[in-house]
Amino acid sequence: MGKIIHVIEDDADIRFIVEYVLLEAGYEVTTSGTAKEFYEKIGIQHPELILLDVMLPDGNGIDICRALKKDQKTSHISIVIMSAHAAERAVLTEACADGFISKPFDLDDMLNSVEKTLKGIHHYGYKKR
């Protein structure tokens, strides 16, 4: 069984495609379309990586990321923010994210970012400590 990735994305089509690509790559995938749904699931299963959309119908991905990184139970989880609207460096700094994927994104690039993040390599090319 592969590493667990949780995808939080309100667009059902994007969520489906990302889930499909990750499953084909051998990962175990959990998905949520809202912040509420995510918070219900994170209490049951901690993934190794979270792909997190910034704009959710009931929450802000930057706030969610910041809260997860401050919580001792979830601070170890790698988080990659996905957004069409946010500036990369600001998101990485403000949200304490481990990586950033700009939408729209190439699926191969997304998978490459996931693999690098799971290996502890930030999107700037250096390893997490």
N, C-alpha and C positions, 0 to 999 in steps of 0.2 A: 504494500500500500504506500502511495506517495505522500508527500508532505501536504498538510491541509492549508488551503487558501480560502479566505472568505472574501467574496466580492460584494461590495455595497454599492449598488447602482440603481437609480430609479428608472432609467430607460430600459424597458423589458428587452428590447432588441439587442442593445449593447450588452446587457447582462447575460443574455442567452449565448451570444457569440463568444464573449470572454470565457464563460463557463465551458463551452464546447472546446475551445482551443486549449484551455488548461487541462481538461479531462483527457484530451487526446495526447497531451504531453506527459500524462501519468500522474497528475496531481489529484488529490481528493478536494472537491470543491463544495463549499456552502455558499448560498447567495441570500441577499436581502435586498428588498426594494425600498425600505425605509429605515430610518434610524431606530424607530421603535422595534421593528422586526429584528434588526441587528442586535440590540441590547438584550432581547429575549434569548437569542441564540448564543451570544458570547458568554453568558453565564453557564451554559451547558458544555460548550466545546471551545477550547482555545486554539486558534490556528497558528501556524508559523508565520503567516503573512496575511495582511489585509490589503486589498485593493479598494480604495475609498474615494468615491465621488465627492466633490465639494458641495454641490448644490443638490440637496435632498428635499423632498416635500415637507419633511417635519424636522429638519435639522441641518446643521452646517458641518461639513466634513472636517474643516479645520478645527472646530470646537471639539468634535468627537476625537480626532487624533490627539489633540492636546490633553484631553481627559484620560485617554487610554495610556498615554506616555507618563502621566503623573500617578496613575494607579499602580501600586506595587504588583497587583495580580496580573496586569496586562502590559506593563512597561517593556517587557522583553520581546513583545510581538513586533515584527517588522511591519511598517505601514508605508504603502506607496499611494500618494494622492493622485487622482485622475481629475483633470479639469480642462475645460476649454476657455475658462475665464480668468484663472488665477496666474500670477507671475511665478515662475518656478522658484527662484531664490527666496521670494517672500514666503511662499508656502512652506518650503523646507525649514526656514528659520522660525516663522510664526507658529507652525503646527508641530514642529519637532519631528517631521516626517523623515523616513529613511530614503525616500525617492519620490520622483514626480514623473507623471506621464501626461503629456499635453494631448488633448483631444482636438481633432480626430487623430487617431494613432494607427500606425501600421501594426498588424497583429504579430508579425515576427519581432518587431521592435518591443512590443509589449511583453512578449514571452522572454525575450532577452533581458529586459529590465527585471522581470520576476526572478529569473535564474540568478542574475547578479546580486539582487537584493537578498535572496535566500543564502547565497554564499558569503554575505556580509560585505559586499562591495557597494559603496554608495555610488550614486549616479555621477559623481565627480571623479570616479576611478580610484578611490582609496578605500581601504577596508575599515569596517567599524571596529572599535576597540571594546 
